[in-house]
């Protein structure tokens, strides 16, 4: 079973403790914190530059779908990590 979600993500600015530079990859893999548990995920960025301090609707694919399915639903607040909190977001839709 595959599970993905559309999540409205706001990348924290450097002043907020976030990244120093924009993310410009096709995919960005990092842990996502939800319900005090970490789940590996990939943000599907398609090579678009995602500027720090801005908000974007991003498709997210989960690497352990069976583990995440009971934690992810529309309206759920989540946090993304890359050695520290780099973004937070709200789940808009879940696709199973």
N, C-alpha and C positions, 0 to 999 in steps of 0.2 A: 504494500500500500504506500502510495506517495502522498505526502501532505505538503502543501505550500500555502503561503498567505500573502496578502497585500497588506503592508504595514506603512503607516504614515510615520516617517522617521525624521527626527531633527538631530543633525550632527552637531555636537557641542563645539563651541569655539575654543581656541587655545586658552583664552582667559578663564573659561569655565572648566579647564582641565582636559579638554578634548584634543584632537589631532591638530598638528601645525599646518598641514597641507591638505588640499582636496584629494578625494579618492577618485582615481581615473581608470580603474580596471574594468574588465567585463564582468568579473565576479569578485566579491570580497567575502572571504570566509572568516568567521569569528564566532565566539560563543555568544549566546543570547541568554540573559537572565530572566526567568519568569518563575514566580512562586518559590523564590529562594533556591532554584535549581538552574544549572547551566546546561544548555542544549546547543550543539554545533549546528550552524546554519550557514548558508551562502546567500548573500545579497546579490541579486541579478541586476547589474548596473549597465550592461550593454555598452561599456566604453564611454558613457556620458560622464562628464566631470561633475561630481557632487561636492559642492562648496560647503565648507565648514560654516556653522551657524545658520544654515538654511534647512528648510523642511521639504521632504520629498515623499511621494508614494512609491514604494519599492516592493517588487516581488521578492519573496524570501522562500528558499527551499530548505527543508530540514533534513539533516543527515541521519537522524534516528526517528523516523516518523511514528513508530509505535510508542515511543517514550513521550513525545510531545503532544500527542492527540488529545489527552485529557486536560492539558494546560492552556491550549490556544483556542480562542474564540473571539468574535468581534467585540470590541470595546476593551479587551485585555491590554493592560500597560506592560511594556517590556523594556529591557535595557540591553544595549550591545556593548561588548568589551573587546579591547585590544590592549592588553596589559593594564587597562584602566577603563572606566566608563567613557565611551566615545560618542554614544548616541542614545536617545530614548525614543520610544514610539508607542503608537496605539494600533492594535490590529483592526483593520477595516473589514477584511473578508478572509475566509479560510476555504481552501480548495482541497478536496479529498478525492 
